[in-house]
Amino acid sequence: MVKSKSLFEHATAALGGVDILVNNAGIGIFAPVEEMAPEDFRAILETNLFGVFYCCHEAIPLMKGARRRVHHQHFFARRRQPARANGRI
């Protein structure tokens, strides 16, 4: 969270504010649950879930009153992969 706070403080100082937010970071480590290291799963959550939250948490207050807001989600978040869910891959 410290990095995202610093990022938005810098953007505000350098650019005068934040008008849009594009959350486009995402990682995928595709393995059956029993083969995935807990550290890999944590990295996925930190990037794909918590990273979006931290950026939204910092950016939304700065965008109050902005004419436009954009939120983009990584395509893996919408892509169904049922074979991966039951470990067939």
N, C-alpha and C positions, 0 to 999 in steps of 0.2 A: 504494500500500500504506500510505503514511503516513496518509491520510485514514481508511481502515478501522481502522487501529490506534487512532487518536484517537477514532473513533466508539465503539469497544468499551471503551476506557478510560473515556470519559464515561458510557456506559451502566452500567458496573460501579460507578463512583463514585456516580452519581445514583440508580440503582435496586437496587444491591446484587448485581448479577450478570446473567447472561444465561440464560434458560430455553429460548428458542426462537430459531430463525433462519428467516426467510422471504426467500429470494433471489428477488425479483420484478422486478428491473430488467432491461430488455432493449430494444435498439434494432434496427431493421431498415432497411437501405438496400437496396432491391431494384433491382438493375441488372445487366446482363450484365457479366462480369468485365472485358471490354475497355473498358467505359464507366465503371467505378467508379474513383474516385480512390483511390490507396493510403491517403490519410489517412482516408477513409471506412471502408475495410476495417479499418484499425487501430482506429478508434473502435468498430466492432462487436466486435472481439476484446477490447478493453480492457473494454467494458461487459459483454458476454454471457459471456465466458469467464474473463478474469482477475478481473473484479469478483466473480464467484461464488467463485473460489479464494481471493482475499484475505479475503473475509468469512468463509468457512469456516475458513480458516487462523487467524483471530483468535478466532472464536466457539467452535469446538469445544473448545479447552482450557478455556474458561470454562464450558462446559456439562457438563463431566464431573461426574457425580453428579446432574444434573438429571433429573427424572422423565420429561420429554418432550423430544423433539427433532423439529423440523419442518423439512423442506426442500421448498421449492416452486420449481418450474422454470417459466420463462416459456413460454407456450404455443407460441411459434414454434419452440422447441427440439424439439417433438414433431410439428409440422405438416409434412407432406410438401409440397414445392413443386417437383415435377420439371420443370415448364416453366421455372422460373427457373434451374435448374441448367445447362440447355443454352442459355440466352440467348434463348429464344423469346418472352420478354415484354419 
